[in-house]
Amino acid sequence: MAQILVVILKASIAALLLGIGMRATVADVLSLWRRPAALLRAVLAMYVLVPLAAVALVRLLHPVRPVGGAILVLAVSAGAPVLTKKLLKLDRDSYVLGLSVTTSLLAIVTVPAWIAFLAPHFGSAASVEPVAIASVLAKGFLAPLVIGMLLRLALRDRAEAISMGLLKVAGLVLGLAGLTLIAASFGHIMSVGWESLLALGALAVVATAIGHLVGGPDPGERTALGVACASRHVGIAMLAASATPDKATIALVLAYLLVAALVSIPYLKWRGAS
């Protein structure tokens, strides 16, 4: 059952990205590179400040090792295609798409570097090959996005309507599959205790705050970066978690996805983007 749910999750994410690609242009994807200040703020927040904040949280809260490992793994697994649909509601399509593509590509270098640097916190040597990260991104992120962009050219005026329908269905299936998988892993998740789960929530709140504070003068972009910082790339996080000796880390990664979604709801309402 767990394997079937994982397949459904991956298919749903691919469908979401396909729908998002049907709304995107090459100019959208590359837009962030034409704005060095915005690009620098995003990279600083997602790849430097959030991981450093995670290290500080682990040292401050002293959670049990699986939770500490999960916090660190999640903090370095930036790039959040799952929540791109939610961010697109901010009417900042170019910024959101550029942010998703750019930060995901940077993960090929940054995730292995951070995992190697943080290996002592996992209790043993841990490593992730850049090729493995690139493979995850190519198959689970770039391929469906590019196919969607090509379909946009082929379908022309119909692309927008098809994209919206695809996003709604895929989002619903993704949510149901994710909740079912979390329920199936509930025993592993609860075995670490409520205090540890609150530590995961603390990471989501702190990451959101970092993105919000660093996001720059544009309100929509500030909100987008806040949500993106709290969100994680599921495939990268699972791959990084598998490199650690604590197998409970994978279940905790799934728990964090739910926690981050719950944190984003009041934040988006406060920002008027729900």
KEGU-996114 format. One record per residue (C-alpha): chain; residue in one letter; x, y, z; residue number from 0. Coordinates in nm, 4 decimals. Layout:
! KEGU-996114
<r vose="A" gumar="A" px="X" py="Y" pz="Z" tilo="NUM"/>
...
This chain:
! KEGU-996114
<r vose="A" gumar="M" px="0.0000" py="0.0000" pz="0.0000" tilo="0"/>
<r vose="A" gumar="A" px="0.2776" py="0.2441" pz="0.0921" tilo="1"/>
<r vose="A" gumar="Q" px="0.4514" py="0.1816" pz="-0.2410" tilo="2"/>
<r vose="A" gumar="I" px="0.1264" py="0.2431" pz="-0.4307" tilo="3"/>
<r vose="A" gumar="L" px="0.0694" py="0.5683" pz="-0.2419" tilo="4"/>
<r vose="A" gumar="V" px="0.4221" py="0.6862" pz="-0.3214" tilo="5"/>
<r vose="A" gumar="V" px="0.3594" py="0.6191" pz="-0.6917" tilo="6"/>
<r vose="A" gumar="I" px="0.0330" py="0.8159" pz="-0.6717" tilo="7"/>
<r vose="A" gumar="L" px="0.2135" py="1.1009" pz="-0.4965" tilo="8"/>
<r vose="A" gumar="K" px="0.4813" py="1.1144" pz="-0.7662" tilo="9"/>
<r vose="A" gumar="A" px="0.2206" py="1.1003" pz="-1.0440" tilo="10"/>
<r vose="A" gumar="S" px="0.0195" py="1.3800" pz="-0.8796" tilo="11"/>
<r vose="A" gumar="I" px="0.3264" py="1.6020" pz="-0.8464" tilo="12"/>
<r vose="A" gumar="A" px="0.4130" py="1.5353" pz="-1.2114" tilo="13"/>
<r vose="A" gumar="A" px="0.0569" py="1.6269" pz="-1.3137" tilo="14"/>
<r vose="A" gumar="L" px="0.0745" py="1.9493" pz="-1.1103" tilo="15"/>
<r vose="A" gumar="L" px="0.3993" py="2.0448" pz="-1.2794" tilo="16"/>
<r vose="A" gumar="L" px="0.2538" py="1.9568" pz="-1.6183" tilo="17"/>
<r vose="A" gumar="G" px="-0.0366" py="2.1931" pz="-1.5510" tilo="18"/>
<r vose="A" gumar="I" px="0.1972" py="2.4657" pz="-1.4256" tilo="19"/>
<r vose="A" gumar="G" px="0.4142" py="2.4242" pz="-1.7353" tilo="20"/>
<r vose="A" gumar="M" px="0.1066" py="2.4833" pz="-1.9507" tilo="21"/>
<r vose="A" gumar="R" px="0.0888" py="2.8327" pz="-1.7971" tilo="22"/>
<r vose="A" gumar="A" px="0.4603" py="2.9090" pz="-1.8279" tilo="23"/>
<r vose="A" gumar="T" px="0.6897" py="3.0636" pz="-2.0877" tilo="24"/>
<r vose="A" gumar="V" px="1.0671" py="3.0527" pz="-2.1202" tilo="25"/>
<r vose="A" gumar="A" px="1.0731" py="3.4196" pz="-2.0168" tilo="26"/>
<r vose="A" gumar="D" px="0.8893" py="3.3284" pz="-1.6939" tilo="27"/>
<r vose="A" gumar="V" px="1.1390" py="3.0552" pz="-1.6093" tilo="28"/>
<r vose="A" gumar="L" px="1.4413" py="3.2798" pz="-1.6709" tilo="29"/>
<r vose="A" gumar="S" px="1.2935" py="3.5963" pz="-1.5203" tilo="30"/>
<r vose="A" gumar="L" px="1.4727" py="3.5702" pz="-1.1866" tilo="31"/>
<r vose="A" gumar="W" px="1.8152" py="3.5639" pz="-1.3538" tilo="32"/>
<r vose="A" gumar="R" px="1.7452" py="3.9095" pz="-1.4952" tilo="33"/>
<r vose="A" gumar="R" px="1.6994" py="4.0414" pz="-1.1411" tilo="34"/>
<r vose="A" gumar="P" px="2.0241" py="3.9763" pz="-0.9496" tilo="35"/>
<r vose="A" gumar="A" px="1.9032" py="4.1330" pz="-0.6232" tilo="36"/>
<r vose="A" gumar="A" px="1.5879" py="3.9174" pz="-0.6106" tilo="37"/>
<r vose="A" gumar="L" px="1.7890" py="3.6084" pz="-0.7055" tilo="38"/>
<r vose="A" gumar="L" px="2.0449" py="3.6766" pz="-0.4328" tilo="39"/>
<r vose="A" gumar="R" px="1.7710" py="3.7231" pz="-0.1705" tilo="40"/>
<r vose="A" gumar="A" px="1.6079" py="3.3931" pz="-0.2670" tilo="41"/>
<r vose="A" gumar="V" px="1.9328" py="3.1948" pz="-0.2626" tilo="42"/>
<r vose="A" gumar="L" px="2.0412" py="3.3532" pz="0.0665" tilo="43"/>
<r vose="A" gumar="A" px="1.7089" py="3.2737" pz="0.2341" tilo="44"/>
<r vose="A" gumar="M" px="1.6543" py="2.9205" pz="0.1020" tilo="45"/>
<r vose="A" gumar="Y" px="2.0087" py="2.7832" pz="0.0910" tilo="46"/>
<r vose="A" gumar="V" px="2.1916" py="2.9688" pz="0.3679" tilo="47"/>
<r vose="A" gumar="L" px="1.9654" py="3.1185" pz="0.6313" tilo="48"/>
<r vose="A" gumar="V" px="1.7109" py="2.8330" pz="0.6580" tilo="49"/>
<r vose="A" gumar="P" px="1.9789" py="2.5605" pz="0.6987" tilo="50"/>
<r vose="A" gumar="L" px="2.1645" py="2.7734" pz="0.9540" tilo="51"/>
<r vose="A" gumar="A" px="1.8389" py="2.8324" pz="1.1423" tilo="52"/>
<r vose="A" gumar="A" px="1.7762" py="2.4561" pz="1.1414" tilo="53"/>
<r vose="A" gumar="V" px="2.1171" py="2.3907" pz="1.2968" tilo="54"/>
<r vose="A" gumar="A" px="2.0389" py="2.6521" pz="1.5636" tilo="55"/>
<r vose="A" gumar="L" px="1.6985" py="2.4897" pz="1.6340" tilo="56"/>
<r vose="A" gumar="V" px="1.8543" py="2.1451" pz="1.6764" tilo="57"/>
<r vose="A" gumar="R" px="2.1123" py="2.2814" pz="1.9190" tilo="58"/>
<r vose="A" gumar="L" px="1.8522" py="2.4823" pz="2.1096" tilo="59"/>
<r vose="A" gumar="L" px="1.5728" py="2.2233" pz="2.1331" tilo="60"/>
<r vose="A" gumar="H" px="1.7859" py="1.9055" pz="2.1493" tilo="61"/>
<r vose="A" gumar="P" px="1.5230" py="1.6837" pz="1.9815" tilo="62"/>
<r vose="A" gumar="V" px="1.5750" py="1.3072" pz="1.9603" tilo="63"/>
<r vose="A" gumar="R" px="1.8097" py="1.2093" pz="1.6785" tilo="64"/>
<r vose="A" gumar="P" px="1.5502" py="1.1107" pz="1.4132" tilo="65"/>
<r vose="A" gumar="V" px="1.3758" py="1.4458" pz="1.4555" tilo="66"/>
<r vose="A" gumar="G" px="1.7016" py="1.6406" pz="1.4552" tilo="67"/>
<r vose="A" gumar="G" px="1.8054" py="1.4565" pz="1.1400" tilo="68"/>
<r vose="A" gumar="A" px="1.4693" py="1.5280" pz="0.9769" tilo="69"/>
<r vose="A" gumar="I" px="1.4939" py="1.8995" pz="1.0583" tilo="70"/>
<r vose="A" gumar="L" px="1.8377" py="1.9210" pz="0.8988" tilo="71"/>
<r vose="A" gumar="V" px="1.7408" py="1.7141" pz="0.5946" tilo="72"/>
<r vose="A" gumar="L" px="1.4315" py="1.9261" pz="0.5347" tilo="73"/>
<r vose="A" gumar="A" px="1.6218" py="2.2507" pz="0.5793" tilo="74"/>
<r vose="A" gumar="V" px="1.8686" py="2.1690" pz="0.3018" tilo="75"/>
<r vose="A" gumar="S" px="1.6100" py="2.0255" pz="0.0573" tilo="76"/>
<r vose="A" gumar="A" px="1.4968" py="2.3532" pz="-0.0962" tilo="77"/>
<r vose="A" gumar="G" px="1.2785" py="2.3807" pz="-0.4034" tilo="78"/>
<r vose="A" gumar="A" px="0.9054" py="2.3300" pz="-0.3633" tilo="79"/>
<r vose="A" gumar="P" px="0.7173" py="2.2330" pz="-0.6813" tilo="80"/>
<r vose="A" gumar="V" px="0.4269" py="2.0886" pz="-0.4798" tilo="81"/>
<r vose="A" gumar="L" px="0.3223" py="2.4307" pz="-0.3504" tilo="82"/>
<r vose="A" gumar="T" px="0.3822" py="2.6191" pz="-0.6744" tilo="83"/>
<r vose="A" gumar="K" px="0.0077" py="2.6038" pz="-0.7520" tilo="84"/>
<r vose="A" gumar="K" px="-0.0683" py="2.7794" pz="-0.4237" tilo="85"/>
<r vose="A" gumar="L" px="0.1954" py="3.0433" pz="-0.4899" tilo="86"/>
<r vose="A" gumar="L" px="0.0576" py="3.1122" pz="-0.8369" tilo="87"/>
<r vose="A" gumar="K" px="-0.2506" py="3.2610" pz="-0.6663" tilo="88"/>
<r vose="A" gumar="L" px="-0.0297" py="3.5551" pz="-0.5725" tilo="89"/>
<r vose="A" gumar="D" px="-0.0324" py="3.6747" pz="-0.9360" tilo="90"/>
<r vose="A" gumar="R" px="0.3477" py="3.6596" pz="-0.9476" tilo="91"/>
<r vose="A" gumar="D" px="0.3766" py="3.3766" pz="-1.2016" tilo="92"/>
<r vose="A" gumar="S" px="0.7165" py="3.4795" pz="-1.3409" tilo="93"/>
<r vose="A" gumar="Y" px="0.8747" py="3.5159" pz="-0.9966" tilo="94"/>
<r vose="A" gumar="V" px="0.7281" py="3.1892" pz="-0.8652" tilo="95"/>
<r vose="A" gumar="L" px="0.8266" py="2.9843" pz="-1.1702" tilo="96"/>
<r vose="A" gumar="G" px="1.1738" py="3.1370" pz="-1.1829" tilo="97"/>
<r vose="A" gumar="L" px="1.2133" py="3.0708" pz="-0.8103" tilo="98"/>
<r vose="A" gumar="S" px="1.1063" py="2.7055" pz="-0.8403" tilo="99"/>
<r vose="A" gumar="V" px="1.3287" py="2.6247" pz="-1.1385" tilo="100"/>
<r vose="A" gumar="T" px="1.6360" py="2.8152" pz="-1.0189" tilo="101"/>
<r vose="A" gumar="T" px="1.6350" py="2.6865" pz="-0.6611" tilo="102"/>
<r vose="A" gumar="S" px="1.5706" py="2.3300" pz="-0.7729" tilo="103"/>
<r vose="A" gumar="L" px="1.8661" py="2.3361" pz="-1.0125" tilo="104"/>
<r vose="A" gumar="L" px="2.0920" py="2.4806" pz="-0.7427" tilo="105"/>
<r vose="A" gumar="A" px="1.9970" py="2.1845" pz="-0.5237" tilo="106"/>
<r vose="A" gumar="I" px="2.2200" py="1.9622" pz="-0.7405" tilo="107"/>
<r vose="A" gumar="V" px="2.5193" py="2.1334" pz="-0.5789" tilo="108"/>
<r vose="A" gumar="T" px="2.3904" py="2.2602" pz="-0.2471" tilo="109"/>
<r vose="A" gumar="V" px="2.2177" py="1.9480" pz="-0.1109" tilo="110"/>
<r vose="A" gumar="P" px="2.5238" py="1.7175" pz="-0.1350" tilo="111"/>
<r vose="A" gumar="A" px="2.7425" py="1.9930" pz="0.0129" tilo="112"/>
<r vose="A" gumar="W" px="2.5117" py="2.0535" pz="0.3103" tilo="113"/>
<r vose="A" gumar="I" px="2.4575" py="1.6801" pz="0.3755" tilo="114"/>
<r vose="A" gumar="A" px="2.8335" py="1.6228" pz="0.3831" tilo="115"/>
<r vose="A" gumar="F" px="2.8848" py="1.9241" pz="0.6111" tilo="116"/>
<r vose="A" gumar="L" px="2.6086" py="1.8153" pz="0.8508" tilo="117"/>
<r vose="A" gumar="A" px="2.7037" py="1.4453" pz="0.8519" tilo="118"/>
<r vose="A" gumar="P" px="2.8304" py="1.4565" pz="1.2156" tilo="119"/>
<r vose="A" gumar="H" px="2.4796" py="1.5574" pz="1.3276" tilo="120"/>
<r vose="A" gumar="F" px="2.3403" py="1.2332" pz="1.1847" tilo="121"/>
<r vose="A" gumar="G" px="2.5667" py="1.0162" pz="1.3992" tilo="122"/>
<r vose="A" gumar="S" px="2.7555" py="0.8633" pz="1.1055" tilo="123"/>
<r vose="A" gumar="A" px="2.8826" py="0.9455" pz="0.7597" tilo="124"/>
<r vose="A" gumar="A" px="2.6070" py="1.0545" pz="0.5238" tilo="125"/>
<r vose="A" gumar="S" px="2.6360" py="1.1529" pz="0.1612" tilo="126"/>
<r vose="A" gumar="V" px="2.4224" py="1.2145" pz="-0.1454" tilo="127"/>
<r vose="A" gumar="E" px="2.5656" py="1.2109" pz="-0.4969" tilo="128"/>
<r vose="A" gumar="P" px="2.4956" py="1.5168" pz="-0.7155" tilo="129"/>
<r vose="A" gumar="V" px="2.4023" py="1.2798" pz="-0.9996" tilo="130"/>
<r vose="A" gumar="A" px="2.1260" py="1.1318" pz="-0.7840" tilo="131"/>
<r vose="A" gumar="I" px="1.9876" py="1.4790" pz="-0.7091" tilo="132"/>
<r vose="A" gumar="A" px="2.0029" py="1.5701" pz="-1.0785" tilo="133"/>
<r vose="A" gumar="S" px="1.8176" py="1.2497" pz="-1.1680" tilo="134"/>
<r vose="A" gumar="V" px="1.5393" py="1.3222" pz="-0.9173" tilo="135"/>
<r vose="A" gumar="L" px="1.5003" py="1.6757" pz="-1.0510" tilo="136"/>
<r vose="A" gumar="A" px="1.5146" py="1.5752" pz="-1.4172" tilo="137"/>
<r vose="A" gumar="K" px="1.2486" py="1.3053" pz="-1.3883" tilo="138"/>
<r vose="A" gumar="G" px="1.0270" py="1.4516" pz="-1.1185" tilo="139"/>
<r vose="A" gumar="F" px="1.0476" py="1.8254" pz="-1.1892" tilo="140"/>
<r vose="A" gumar="L" px="1.2035" py="1.9419" pz="-1.5151" tilo="141"/>
<r vose="A" gumar="A" px="1.0547" py="1.6796" pz="-1.7488" tilo="142"/>
<r vose="A" gumar="P" px="0.6853" py="1.7399" pz="-1.6674" tilo="143"/>
<r vose="A" gumar="L" px="0.7420" py="2.1163" pz="-1.6561" tilo="144"/>
<r vose="A" gumar="V" px="0.9042" py="2.1222" pz="-2.0014" tilo="145"/>
<r vose="A" gumar="I" px="0.6375" py="1.8889" pz="-2.1473" tilo="146"/>
<r vose="A" gumar="G" px="0.3712" py="2.1238" pz="-2.0123" tilo="147"/>
<r vose="A" gumar="M" px="0.5412" py="2.4227" pz="-2.1748" tilo="148"/>
<r vose="A" gumar="L" px="0.5508" py="2.2380" pz="-2.5085" tilo="149"/>
<r vose="A" gumar="L" px="0.1817" py="2.1477" pz="-2.4746" tilo="150"/>
<r vose="A" gumar="R" px="0.1083" py="2.5154" pz="-2.4166" tilo="151"/>
<r vose="A" gumar="L" px="0.2535" py="2.5951" pz="-2.7569" tilo="152"/>
<r vose="A" gumar="A" px="0.0544" py="2.3158" pz="-2.9197" tilo="153"/>
<r vose="A" gumar="L" px="-0.2804" py="2.3803" pz="-2.7483" tilo="154"/>
<r vose="A" gumar="R" px="-0.2634" py="2.7616" pz="-2.7624" tilo="155"/>
<r vose="A" gumar="D" px="-0.5894" py="2.9136" pz="-2.6298" tilo="156"/>
<r vose="A" gumar="R" px="-0.7103" py="2.5858" pz="-2.4746" tilo="157"/>
<r vose="A" gumar="A" px="-0.3999" py="2.5478" pz="-2.2605" tilo="158"/>
<r vose="A" gumar="E" px="-0.5214" py="2.7757" pz="-1.9780" tilo="159"/>
<r vose="A" gumar="A" px="-0.8538" py="2.5929" pz="-1.9250" tilo="160"/>
<r vose="A" gumar="I" px="-0.6924" py="2.2485" pz="-1.9409" tilo="161"/>
<r vose="A" gumar="S" px="-0.4200" py="2.3622" pz="-1.7028" tilo="162"/>
<r vose="A" gumar="M" px="-0.6686" py="2.4824" pz="-1.4392" tilo="163"/>
<r vose="A" gumar="G" px="-0.8642" py="2.1557" pz="-1.4520" tilo="164"/>
<r vose="A" gumar="L" px="-0.5467" py="1.9509" pz="-1.4284" tilo="165"/>
<r vose="A" gumar="L" px="-0.4211" py="2.1553" pz="-1.1323" tilo="166"/>
<r vose="A" gumar="K" px="-0.7473" py="2.1071" pz="-0.9408" tilo="167"/>
<r vose="A" gumar="V" px="-0.7652" py="1.7304" pz="-0.9938" tilo="168"/>
<r vose="A" gumar="A" px="-0.3946" py="1.6695" pz="-0.9316" tilo="169"/>
<r vose="A" gumar="G" px="-0.3998" py="1.8879" pz="-0.6198" tilo="170"/>
<r vose="A" gumar="L" px="-0.6946" py="1.6937" pz="-0.4767" tilo="171"/>
<r vose="A" gumar="V" px="-0.5365" py="1.3540" pz="-0.5488" tilo="172"/>
<r vose="A" gumar="L" px="-0.2036" py="1.4712" pz="-0.4075" tilo="173"/>
<r vose="A" gumar="G" px="-0.3654" py="1.5878" pz="-0.0841" tilo="174"/>
<r vose="A" gumar="L" px="-0.5618" py="1.2665" pz="-0.0343" tilo="175"/>
<r vose="A" gumar="A" px="-0.2628" py="1.0431" pz="-0.1119" tilo="176"/>
<r vose="A" gumar="G" px="-0.0361" py="1.2474" pz="0.1148" tilo="177"/>
<r vose="A" gumar="L" px="-0.2796" py="1.2318" pz="0.4068" tilo="178"/>
<r vose="A" gumar="T" px="-0.3268" py="0.8571" pz="0.3578" tilo="179"/>
<r vose="A" gumar="L" px="0.0485" py="0.7982" pz="0.3547" tilo="180"/>
<r vose="A" gumar="I" px="0.0912" py="1.0082" pz="0.6682" tilo="181"/>
<r vose="A" gumar="A" px="-0.1876" py="0.8100" pz="0.8364" tilo="182"/>
<r vose="A" gumar="A" px="-0.0133" py="0.4855" pz="0.7408" tilo="183"/>
<r vose="A" gumar="S" px="0.3088" py="0.6173" pz="0.8967" tilo="184"/>
<r vose="A" gumar="F" px="0.1300" py="0.7594" pz="1.2018" tilo="185"/>
<r vose="A" gumar="G" px="0.2829" py="0.5085" pz="1.4415" tilo="186"/>
<r vose="A" gumar="H" px="0.6388" py="0.6008" pz="1.3408" tilo="187"/>
<r vose="A" gumar="I" px="0.5571" py="0.9709" pz="1.3549" tilo="188"/>
<r vose="A" gumar="M" px="0.3946" py="0.9640" pz="1.6997" tilo="189"/>
<r vose="A" gumar="S" px="0.6683" py="0.7437" pz="1.8456" tilo="190"/>
<r vose="A" gumar="V" px="0.8931" py="1.0511" pz="1.8718" tilo="191"/>
<r vose="A" gumar="G" px="0.6435" py="1.2450" pz="2.0857" tilo="192"/>
<r vose="A" gumar="W" px="0.4571" py="1.5741" pz="2.0587" tilo="193"/>
<r vose="A" gumar="E" px="0.7568" py="1.7825" pz="2.1608" tilo="194"/>
<r vose="A" gumar="S" px="0.9494" py="1.6561" pz="1.8612" tilo="195"/>
<r vose="A" gumar="L" px="0.6591" py="1.7264" pz="1.6284" tilo="196"/>
<r vose="A" gumar="L" px="0.6426" py="2.0799" pz="1.7648" tilo="197"/>
<r vose="A" gumar="A" px="1.0106" py="2.1109" pz="1.6712" tilo="198"/>
<r vose="A" gumar="L" px="0.9128" py="2.0386" pz="1.3090" tilo="199"/>
<r vose="A" gumar="G" px="0.6486" py="2.3093" pz="1.3385" tilo="200"/>
<r vose="A" gumar="A" px="0.9107" py="2.5489" pz="1.4721" tilo="201"/>
<r vose="A" gumar="L" px="1.1187" py="2.4908" pz="1.1588" tilo="202"/>
<r vose="A" gumar="A" px="0.8205" py="2.5729" pz="0.9352" tilo="203"/>
<r vose="A" gumar="V" px="0.7470" py="2.8934" pz="1.1268" tilo="204"/>
<r vose="A" gumar="V" px="1.1097" py="3.0096" pz="1.1357" tilo="205"/>
<r vose="A" gumar="A" px="1.1601" py="2.9317" pz="0.7644" tilo="206"/>
<r vose="A" gumar="T" px="0.8444" py="3.1243" pz="0.6739" tilo="207"/>
<r vose="A" gumar="A" px="0.9658" py="3.4204" pz="0.8785" tilo="208"/>
<r vose="A" gumar="I" px="1.3060" py="3.4141" pz="0.7063" tilo="209"/>
<r vose="A" gumar="G" px="1.1516" py="3.4197" pz="0.3591" tilo="210"/>
<r vose="A" gumar="H" px="0.9113" py="3.6956" pz="0.4607" tilo="211"/>
<r vose="A" gumar="L" px="1.1838" py="3.9161" pz="0.6068" tilo="212"/>
<r vose="A" gumar="V" px="1.4299" py="3.8634" pz="0.3202" tilo="213"/>
<r vose="A" gumar="G" px="1.1709" py="3.8688" pz="0.0400" tilo="214"/>
<r vose="A" gumar="G" px="1.2206" py="4.2304" pz="-0.0644" tilo="215"/>
<r vose="A" gumar="P" px="0.9845" py="4.5239" pz="-0.1180" tilo="216"/>
<r vose="A" gumar="D" px="0.7233" py="4.3553" pz="-0.3393" tilo="217"/>
<r vose="A" gumar="P" px="0.4437" py="4.2142" pz="-0.1135" tilo="218"/>
<r vose="A" gumar="G" px="0.3597" py="3.9242" pz="-0.3454" tilo="219"/>
<r vose="A" gumar="E" px="0.7215" py="3.8175" pz="-0.3842" tilo="220"/>
<r vose="A" gumar="R" px="0.7766" py="3.8484" pz="-0.0094" tilo="221"/>
<r vose="A" gumar="T" px="0.4831" py="3.6135" pz="0.0524" tilo="222"/>
<r vose="A" gumar="A" px="0.5971" py="3.3723" pz="-0.2177" tilo="223"/>
<r vose="A" gumar="L" px="0.9456" py="3.3462" pz="-0.0696" tilo="224"/>
<r vose="A" gumar="G" px="0.7997" py="3.2981" pz="0.2781" tilo="225"/>
<r vose="A" gumar="V" px="0.5955" py="2.9967" pz="0.1632" tilo="226"/>
<r vose="A" gumar="A" px="0.8796" py="2.8631" pz="-0.0533" tilo="227"/>
<r vose="A" gumar="C" px="1.1261" py="2.8737" pz="0.2370" tilo="228"/>
<r vose="A" gumar="A" px="0.8928" py="2.6694" pz="0.4559" tilo="229"/>
<r vose="A" gumar="S" px="0.8192" py="2.4227" pz="0.1744" tilo="230"/>
<r vose="A" gumar="R" px="1.0529" py="2.1443" pz="0.0737" tilo="231"/>
<r vose="A" gumar="H" px="1.1177" py="1.9400" pz="-0.2405" tilo="232"/>
<r vose="A" gumar="V" px="0.9627" py="1.6006" pz="-0.1578" tilo="233"/>
<r vose="A" gumar="G" px="1.1877" py="1.3951" pz="-0.3841" tilo="234"/>
<r vose="A" gumar="I" px="1.5086" py="1.5619" pz="-0.2672" tilo="235"/>
<r vose="A" gumar="A" px="1.4081" py="1.5411" pz="0.0995" tilo="236"/>
<r vose="A" gumar="M" px="1.3273" py="1.1695" pz="0.0707" tilo="237"/>
<r vose="A" gumar="L" px="1.6543" py="1.1028" pz="-0.1101" tilo="238"/>
<r vose="A" gumar="A" px="1.8526" py="1.2957" pz="0.1513" tilo="239"/>
<r vose="A" gumar="A" px="1.6635" py="1.1191" pz="0.4329" tilo="240"/>
<r vose="A" gumar="S" px="1.7554" py="0.7793" pz="0.2884" tilo="241"/>
<r vose="A" gumar="A" px="2.1239" py="0.8746" pz="0.3243" tilo="242"/>
<r vose="A" gumar="T" px="2.0899" py="0.9064" pz="0.7033" tilo="243"/>
<r vose="A" gumar="P" px="2.1074" py="0.6084" pz="0.9414" tilo="244"/>
<r vose="A" gumar="D" px="1.7675" py="0.6804" pz="1.1031" tilo="245"/>
<r vose="A" gumar="K" px="1.4932" py="0.5344" pz="0.8839" tilo="246"/>
<r vose="A" gumar="A" px="1.2267" py="0.7138" pz="1.0905" tilo="247"/>
<r vose="A" gumar="T" px="1.3549" py="1.0319" pz="0.9235" tilo="248"/>
<r vose="A" gumar="I" px="1.1534" py="0.9470" pz="0.6105" tilo="249"/>
<r vose="A" gumar="A" px="0.8264" py="0.9296" pz="0.8058" tilo="250"/>
<r vose="A" gumar="L" px="0.9093" py="1.2596" pz="0.9741" tilo="251"/>
<r vose="A" gumar="V" px="0.9707" py="1.4209" pz="0.6351" tilo="252"/>
<r vose="A" gumar="L" px="0.6127" py="1.3294" pz="0.5439" tilo="253"/>
<r vose="A" gumar="A" px="0.4883" py="1.4694" pz="0.8746" tilo="254"/>
<r vose="A" gumar="Y" px="0.6649" py="1.7977" pz="0.8033" tilo="255"/>
<r vose="A" gumar="L" px="0.4832" py="1.8364" pz="0.4715" tilo="256"/>
<r vose="A" gumar="L" px="0.1538" py="1.8401" pz="0.6612" tilo="257"/>
<r vose="A" gumar="V" px="0.2911" py="2.0734" pz="0.9294" tilo="258"/>
<r vose="A" gumar="A" px="0.4240" py="2.3177" pz="0.6676" tilo="259"/>
<r vose="A" gumar="A" px="0.0897" py="2.3182" pz="0.4870" tilo="260"/>
<r vose="A" gumar="L" px="-0.0897" py="2.3992" pz="0.8142" tilo="261"/>
<r vose="A" gumar="V" px="0.1553" py="2.6816" pz="0.8880" tilo="262"/>
<r vose="A" gumar="S" px="0.1095" py="2.8296" pz="0.5400" tilo="263"/>
<r vose="A" gumar="I" px="-0.2714" py="2.8571" pz="0.5744" tilo="264"/>
<r vose="A" gumar="P" px="-0.2814" py="3.1349" pz="0.8395" tilo="265"/>
<r vose="A" gumar="Y" px="0.0211" py="3.3011" pz="0.6813" tilo="266"/>
<r vose="A" gumar="L" px="-0.1470" py="3.3234" pz="0.3408" tilo="267"/>
<r vose="A" gumar="K" px="-0.4703" py="3.4472" pz="0.5025" tilo="268"/>
<r vose="A" gumar="W" px="-0.2743" py="3.7166" pz="0.6832" tilo="269"/>
<r vose="A" gumar="R" px="-0.1096" py="3.8148" pz="0.3544" tilo="270"/>
<r vose="A" gumar="G" px="-0.4453" py="3.8178" pz="0.1770" tilo="271"/>
<r vose="A" gumar="A" px="-0.3425" py="3.5405" pz="-0.0631" tilo="272"/>
<r vose="A" gumar="S" px="-0.5603" py="3.2497" pz="0.0512" tilo="273"/>
